[in-house]
Amino acid sequence: MRDLLFPKLVACFSEQEVIAELDESSTKKEPFECIHFSWYNRYTIQANDAPEDTHPYMLRHANGSCVNITQMIPYQCHNIETYGQLYDNIVIGFKDVFTWIQEMFKTHLPLEFRVIVEAIGTLPGASPCPFSPMASLVVNINVRTEAHRDVFDKELCLVMPVGEFSGGELVMVEQGLVFLLRNGDVMLF
């Protein structure tokens, strides 16, 4: 499976030439493409004081105005619409990879798997996620970046580098750890 990852990724982009060879000796920061395929429910309203026996549609603010119930509906990020064909290609082309990751996750981290799947399952109107148990898939292309943190990761973050490259270190500065990752390695933290 590992040997087919990069050809699958290239095929997902169809005729687009987005994958570039980077000068490995350069330390210059270079921009890279980042595409997020996610379901969001980030701006939901707080209803801690709302009566439990009242449907949200019937709630009113203290000033009498209606509650904005559209904030309760999860929505897909803009990239799913913008890059719809790429999204479909990745979902179809990497289905076996997503299934394998799901099985490994379920086998080796059953409690964490259950917690994340339950959290995704509680989102109203959310369709089954093709890359479950993760709710998001982020595709970073031609990456060479300084340390950063994705603040919207829920419990865990899964990283799987795909490509023909050398290097590939994942650095966890706070812990003082450096992991050398190869094409197809999976790291969960």
Residue pairs with C-beta under 8 A, 6 or more apart in sequence:
1 96
1 97
1 100
1 184
2 183
2 184
5 97
5 162
5 183
5 184
6 162
6 163
6 164
6 183
8 93
8 94
9 19
9 93
9 162
9 163
10 19
11 89
11 93
12 86
12 89
12 90
12 93
12 94
13 19
13 86
13 89
14 85
14 89
18 33
18 141
18 142
19 141
19 142
19 163
20 142
22 30
22 142
22 144
24 166
24 167
29 144
29 145
29 146
30 142
30 144
32 140
32 141
32 142
32 143
32 144
32 145
33 139
33 140
33 141
33 142
34 138
34 139
34 140
34 141
35 79
35 83
35 86
35 138
35 139
35 141
36 77
36 79
36 136
36 137
36 138
37 77
37 79
37 80
37 83
37 87
37 90
37 136
37 137
37 138
37 139
38 76
38 77
38 79
38 80
38 135
38 136
38 137
38 138
39 74
39 75
39 76
39 77
39 120
39 123
39 126
39 129
39 135
39 136
40 74
40 75
40 76
40 77
41 72
41 73
41 74
41 75
41 123
42 152
43 71
44 71
44 72
45 67
45 68
45 71
45 72
47 56
47 59
50 56
50 59
56 67
56 69
56 72
57 67
57 69
59 66
59 67
60 66
60 67
61 67
72 124
73 124
73 125
74 123
74 124
74 125
74 126
79 87
80 87
86 139
90 137
90 139
91 98
91 130
91 131
94 131
95 130
97 160
98 130
98 131
98 132
101 131
101 158
101 160
101 186
102 132
102 133
104 186
105 112
105 113
105 133
105 158
105 188
106 113
106 133
109 188
112 155
112 156
113 133
115 155
116 133
116 134
116 135
116 154
116 155
116 156
117 132
117 133
119 135
119 154
120 126
120 129
120 132
120 133
120 135
129 135
131 137
134 158
135 154
136 152
138 150
147 171
147 173
150 157
156 188
156 189
157 188
157 189
158 186
158 187
158 188
159 170
159 181
159 186
159 187
159 188
159 189
160 184
160 185
160 186
160 187
161 168
161 181
161 182
161 183
161 184
161 185
162 183
162 184
163 183
164 183
165 183
168 180
168 181
168 182
168 183
169 178
169 179
169 180
169 181
170 178
170 179
170 181
170 187
171 177
171 178
171 179
172 178
172 179
172 189
179 187
181 187
